[in-house]
Structure formats: C-alpha cells, structure tokens
C-alpha cells in the first residue's frame, strides 16, 4: 500500500459545511501576514525583510515552482486591505495584527513613491509598479472596519492615514486609473464604485472621523458617472472601452464592484451583467466555456468563473497563452448570490424585470417564484460555487487560478485574496 498523500484526497464538497471550513481558510490566509516575530525575506532582493503588517499577495516567486515564473512576494494595497477586512472580522488572538496593518499603511504612504502606487516591497519601500486609485479607498474602508479594535495611539495614526487618503482622492476620483487587473487605463467602474463606497462610509461614520465638505459633491458625481458605463446590455468595465483586448466585457470586476464597492446587489443592470458573465463560462455553447464546468455540473457544484472573455493570462508565465477560472471571481459571484438572497428576504420582493430576468432564470427563479423560494435558490447557487472552490483546492490551500480543463490549481499558490474572498462570501451567507 502506497503512502497516503493529501494530493490524493479530495474534499467531499457537497457534504462539507462551508461555515466549518472557513476557520481553516482564515488561518491559511493569516500565514501571509507578517509580524515582528514572523518575518519574511524577499527572495529576489537581498537583505529586504518584511515589516509587521505587510501582507504577502502570495508566497510564490519565480523559482518556487518549476512551472511558475511570477513573483507575488509583495504587498499590494488592494489585496492587503481586503485581507485586513477579514482579519477584523475574524479570530485573531489580539489586535496587534490590525495595529500592524495601520502602521504599515503609513510606512507605505510615507515611502516617497506615488501616493496611489499599487504595490510595495515587503519592507514598505516603493517598487516599480502602476498607480491605482482604488487602493487608497479600499485601505480607508479596511481601517474603518477595524478602527474600533485599535488602541488609542493607533486610532490617532489611523485618522492620519485616512486623512491622507481622502486628501489624495479629492484630486483623483474624477480621473483615470490603471484598472483592477493592472492591464488597462481609463475610467474604471470598479475604482469608481469603491471610491463611492469609501466616501459614503466616511460621510456616515460614527467614529468621529472628520467628514470633508467636498464629499457632498463627490458622491453624486460618482453615482452619475457609474451610470455612464451602461451600454444597454451590461456595465462596461472601462471607459473608453479598451481596443487591444476584444472583447474586454462583460468583465467580472463589475460583480466585484458590488462586493467591495457601492453598487447595490439589487441593481438589475448589475444582474444583467452578472447573467452574461455566468453564461459565458458555464454555457457549453459559449466560445469561452470552461470545460471543467461540464463535469462539475454533473457533480452538482460550480460553475467556476474567470475575469473577462478571452483572458490570456494563465498565471504561470507572462506568455499570453490561456484563459482559466479564478478563485476570487467565483467566490465574489457566490457572495453576490448570498447578499441578493438577504436583500430579497428583507424586502419581501424579488427585483425581477427585463434586465434581471436572465440572471434569475439561471437560478430557476421566475415571475411566480416566492421571495422565500428565490432566496433559497440563490443561497444554493452560491453554495455550489464555493463547493467547487473547495473541491478543486489542494487540501483547502487556494492558488490564484484553476486549470480550465482539469480543474487542478495553477498559477501562484496560497493567494491571500483567494482566502479572503472565500471568507467574505461565507460571512455573507
């Protein structure tokens, strides 16, 4: 009898309790958070050590696996903020990781790089990377979530970090940015939605954080700007629409704008976009269909979702050679289902119209479906997506992507955002 290996064991996804699995995901994510006693060394840059509060996007670098030439041993502002939100909602034994996060955020702010630089070395020094204006907004939202768990000196520091972010965003929110996928520049639906969420959260805060007067102008401006992305069929990710990647829409960052930003989950234009996203990867008739979604449907799990149609980044190399599903988009779509189920339960009505009909039809919901039955169907749809993530995980460890044909994990391993998106979805159930 051969030696038992975890790689030869698969989780019985349909029989597994998502809430019971979440704590394992939390501690797998927590392994990527540096502290004063848990220090990382940059594998590419000698003598560069992590500062407390740094969040590794992934511990993978180009020599850590024979088939991966990507280096994710950096702190991305966006990823770190999303992880910090889960730390604040989770079971960290003390508030020190939250304190560390705020202190590291200020180190990055004061590093001398562009204020909205998207990624930093693990010691907080600026690296050669693109500027992304969603980062300061997400960082502010994260700090608001954890603020009450900070000690008084760190709350003072947090106020300073937030004030600096808002000062920057005042001059940036009407401009263009490098987008979520770090590929294109334009007016980003995701960045605008996140900035709007940030501004609304600051305006409504009860933490005695000062509310700048200019927010009363910025909020309606962003609300109107988001509507400009609707083309009659779906929300467009960027304006102007990129011409070097055709098609770039429908793009999953529209769904992500509802998870991390201020787009209501009951927005039927959002749901129209979500229906197109699901069908392009789950419908066998689609030219973008992921083959793994076929056998997964027979298993009663899935579908797994990707970023946008015709995506060619395979996560292993810089060669544009393949399109594969990701854990983050799949978990975010599941969370959309959960949040929508809760909204339907609270309102006692289903937001069904000509725009949203296709989305609800995919979950078996029609005009005669009661709100209670619709909420149950949406919860089941979300569960099946998270179950697919579990089924294709490596003993719960989550990479960035799954192979579109085999379902095996690929790209960088132990992606912090993959764990955080799973945890966020489970909290929304």
N, C-alpha and C positions, 0 to 999 in steps of 0.2 A: 504494500500500500504506500503510495507516494505521500510526501509531506503535504499537509493541508496549507494552502496559501490563501490569503484574503482575496487575491486577484481571481481566485476560482470560485468565490462565493458571491452570489447576487442577493440583494435585499428583496424580500417578498413585498414589493411596493404597495400593492393593493391591500395587503393585510397590515401594513405598518401605520402607526399613529403619527401623524405629522407633528403634533404638539410634543410627543415623546421624543421625536428625533431632533427637534430644534435645539435643545441644550448641547447636543453633540456638535451641531453646526456652529454654535456660539463659540465653543472652546477651540474648534478648529480655526475659526476666524481670529480668535484672540492670540493665537500663536504668531500672527503677523504684526502685533503691536509691540513696539519697543518700550522698554522702561529703563530705569537706572541700573537694574540688576539683570536685565535681559537685553543684551546689546548685539546688534548685527554689524557685520563688517562688509563693506562694499566689495563685491568680488572683482570688480573691474578697476577700482580706483584705490590704490594702496593707502592705508592709514586713515581712510574715511570711515568713521564709526557712527552708528545711529545715535541720535539724541532721544531722550524719553519723549513719548508722544508721537514719534514717527510711525506711520502705518505703511508697511510694505504693500504695494499693489499685489505682489506675488513674490515668493522667494526664488522664483525661477530666473535663471540668466542663461546666456548663450552656451555655456559649457556644462550646464547642469543636466542636460539630456541630449542624446546624440541627434535627435530629430528636431530640436528646438533651438533657434538662433535668435530668440527675442530676450531682451533684458528688461525685467519689470521690477528690479530691486531699487525702486524709487518711491517717493511719497507724492502721489497725485492729490491735489487739493480736493477734487471732486470725490474720489474714492475714499479718501480719509474722512471726509465729512459724513458720507453715508455710513461708514463703519462706526464713527463716533455716535451717530444717532442710535445704532443698535447697542453700543456699549452703554449708553444712557438708559436704554430700555431693558438691559439685560441684568446679569447677575455677577458683575464684577465685585470682588470682596470688599474693596474700598473705593473711594472716589479718586484715588491717585491717578488712574489711567485717564480720567476726564480732566483732571488738573494738568496732567502732562500734555494732553491734546491741545488745550488752550495755550499753554506756554510754547509749544512747538509751532502753533499757528502764528504766534507773534514773531518767533525766530524767522519764519519764512517771510512774513511781511517786511521785516527789517533787514532782509538779506542783501538788498541792493539790486535785485532783479526787477523786471517789470511786475507791477503790483498784481496783475491777474495771470502771472505765469502759471501754467497748468501743472507743472511737475518740478520737484526739487530732489536734490541729493538727500540721502538719509540723515545727513547732519544739518539739513535745513539750508544749505547753500544752493543758489540758483543753478540750474542746468540749462543747456541749450535746448529750449522747447517752446512750444507755441503758447500764445496768450489766449485765455478762455474765460469769458466774463460770467459764466455760470458758477465758477469756483467760489468767488467771494460771497455770492448769495447763498450757496449751499453751506458754506462754512458758517455763515451767520445763523442759518436755520438750525444747524447742529448745535451751536453754542446756546441758542435759545432753549433747545430741548434739554440740555444738561445743566443749565445755569443754576437751578435750584439745588443741585448736588455739589456745587463748588463751595470752597471756603471763602471767607470774605476777601482776603487779598486776591484770590484768583477771580472772583466776581469783578473786582475793580479792573483787573487785567482783561477780562472778557469784555467789559464795557469799552475798553480802548480798542480791542480788536474789532468789535462790531462797528464802532465809530469810524475807524479807518476804512473798513469795507464799504460802509454807506457813503463815505466821502468819495471813494473811488467810483462807486456805482452811479452816483449822481451825474457824473460826466460820461458814463459808459452805456447806460441802459438803452439809449436810443441808437446806438451804433451797431456795427457788425462785429462778429467774433468768429474765431475758429470754433467749429461745431463739436458736439459731444464725441463724435468718432475721430476727431483730430485729423480730418481729411479735407474739409472744405471751409470756406469763409463766406459769411453772409449774415443776414438777419435770421437768427435761429429761433424756431418755435420753442425748442426745449429751454434755451437760455432765457428767453422772454418769460416763459411760464414760471421758471424757477425764481427769476428776479421778482416777478409779481407776487409769488408766494412769500418771498422774503419781505417785501415791502408791506404786504398785508399783515404778516406776523409781527413786524415791528410796530405797525400802527395799532394793533390790538393787544400789544403785550401788557402784562400786569406786573412786570419785574422792575418797574421804574427805570427802564432803559429809555433814554431820550428819543423822541419822535421828531425827526427833521420836518420842517414845514413843506419842503418840496415834494414829499411823498404824496400829498393830496393831488398833485398834478401828475406825478409819475404813474400812479395806479391806474387812472382811467386811460392814460396814453397807452400803457401796455395792454390793457383789456381790449382796446380798439385795434392795436397792432396785431394781436393774436388772430383776430378775425380776418385779417388780410391774407392769411395763409390758406384759407378755404378756397378750393378751386371748383366747387360744385360736386365733387365726389369724395374728396379726402383733404385733410390738412397736409400742406406741404411742409417738409422739414426745414427747408431753407429758401429764402428769397434774396436774390434771384435763384431760380432752380439751377443746380449745377448741370453743366452740359458735358462734362468729361466722364460722368458715370450715369449711364442711361439704362434703365430708369433708376433714380435715387429714391423714389417714392412708390408705394407707401413705405414709410420708414418707422421702425419701432420706437424711435425717440419721441414720437407723438404720444404713444401709450405711457412712456416714461415721464412725459411732461405732466401727466395726471397723477403719477405716483409721487414724484418729487416736486412738482410744481402746482400751479393754481388752476389747472384745467379741471372742471367738475367731472366726476365719473359718469354723471347723468347727461352730459353734453352729447346729444345724439349725433353731432358731426364727429366727435371723437369716436363714438361707437361705430359709425360708418367706416372710419379709417381702420379701426380695430378688426372689423369683419374682413376687410380686404387683406390685412396683414395675416390673419389666421389662414385664410383660404389659399394665399399664395404659397404657403409652405405645407399645408395639410391636405390640399385637394390634389389627388393624383393627376387630374387633368391640367394642373398648372405646370408651366415650364420650370418653375422654381421649387417644385415639390421636393421635400427631403425624403429619400427612400426609407429611412428608418421610421418615419411616421406611419408607414404602412403596417409593418409587424407590430408596432406599438399600439396602433388602433385595435388590432386583434387581441392584444393583451389588456385592453381597457385603460390604457394610460396615454398621456400626451395630449396634443402634439408638442414637439419641441419647436421653438421659433428662433429666427435669426435677426439680423439687423435691417437689411433692406434687400430688395430683389437684385440678384446679380452680384452680390457682395463677393469679392475675390480674396479677401484677407483670410488666410487659413490659420493664422496664429502661430504657425511653426517657423516660418521664414518671412522675409519681405517680398518674396515672389508672389505675385497675384495669381494664385493657381486654383482656388476652390472656395466654395460657399458652404458654410456649416452652421448649424444651430448653436446658440449660446445659452448658458445657464441664466444670465441676468435678464435678457428679454423674456425668457419663458417664465421666470418667477414674477417679473413685473406684470406680465399679462394675467397670471393667476391672481395677483393682488388686485388688479382691476376688476376681475370677476367677484372677488370677495367684497371689495368696497361697494361695488354696484349692488350686490345682494343686500348688504346692510342698508344702503340708501333706499332700496325698494321696500324693505321691511319697515323702515322708519316712516316713509311717506305713504305706504299703503297703496302705491300705484307703480306701474311699470312705464318707463319713459319710451314707449313704443310709437314710432312714427315712420315716415317713409325713409328717413336716413338710417334709423337704428334697426329696421326690420331684419336685415340680413344678419346682423350681429346676434339678435335674439333667436333667430331661426337656427343658427349653428348650435345653440344650446337647447333646441327643442321647445322654444318659447314662442307662442303666438298670441293673437288677439284674445283668445279665450282662456289663456293661462292666468291663474290667480296670482297675485303678488307673492303669496307664500310659496306656491309651486315654482314660480320664477326664481325666487331667492334660493330655493333648494337646488334647482338645476344649475344655477351659476356657481354655487358652492361646489357642486360635484365637478363642474368643468375646471375650476381652479385646482381642486384636489388632484385631478388626473394629470394636470401639468406638473405639479410638484412631485407626484409619484413617478413621473418619467425622469425627472432630475435625480431622484433617489435611485431609481432602477439602474440608470446609466452612470452613477457615480462610482468612484473607486473606493468602496467601503466608506462611503459618505464624504470622502475628500472630493472637492469640486475644482475642476480646471476652468479655463475660460470658455472652451467650446467642446462640442461633441461631434464626432465624425458623422457626416450626413448620411452615410450608407450603413456603417456598422453600429453607430451609437457609442462607440468607445470614446473615452475622453481624449482630447487633443489640445494643442497649444499649451500655454504656461499652466503650471499646476497651482492648486491652492490659492485661487484668486480671491482676494478679500471681498471684493464686490459680489462675487457669486454667493458666498456665505451670507453676506448682509442682505442681499435681495431675497434669499430664501427665508431668512429670519423675519424680515419686514412683512412678507406675504403671510407667514404663519400668524403673526400678530394681528393681521387684518381679518383673519378667518372669523 
